[in-house]
């Protein structure tokens, strides 16, 4: 159990609106950082991380859940895949469309809820997410939904970290991914940590338990992703250890 307790959870009649408003405020600066990331060594690092999990020489239908400003969507479209990016925040979708157009790649973007999509069963060969699960009110519902839209033998890749547990212990260097985020927005981010039950879970153990309980996939975890991607303290640096949950639909 984390340092957080259920007593710290704050009630919210409209949690998703609060989360959407937070990311709307961050959209412009977040997109600027993603544009820089696309033209940095992080691009090839993420490319290696992701491509190793995908079947070779095959055009895949990929759903980028919580696509934000579209970094993963653009990267995977550049690999020749058919990519659909969804995000709860319309401002992020607008940024993703702008980024994809600037990079000259074809992606489809739409505003949608990661926990409840309108896609048919088995619509995608791959579902991928980065730094999304920690700010979902119903993460178990999300996992069930992502498995539903996966085709048989489809692959789920979920990159995340225990941000809520570690934020108060962070000793950040001058260069880090949140260096330019205002104190007001950081406080809103911490409010999100406290209002969501997922902040109480022991992850990635919880993720594995939920995926196994859903019963339609085999799964594994790689807890060394952050060590590779964020070995250097630069403007993209995140100090909280990132892990990757991989599930293959039976």
Buried (B, 14 or more C-beta within 10 A) or exposed (E): EBEBEEEBBEEBEEBBEBBBBBBBBBBEBBBEBBBEBBEEEBBEBBBEBBEEBBEEEEEBBBBBBBBBBBBBBBBBBBBEBBBBBBBBBBBBBBBBBBBBEEBEBEBBBBBBBBBEBEBEEBBBBBBBBBBBBBBBBBBBBBBBBBBBBBBEEBBBBBBBBBBBBBBEEEEBEEEBBBEEBEEEBEEBBBBBBBBBBBBBBEBBEBBBBBBEEBEBBEBEBBEEBBEEBBEEEBBBBBBBBBBBBBBBBE
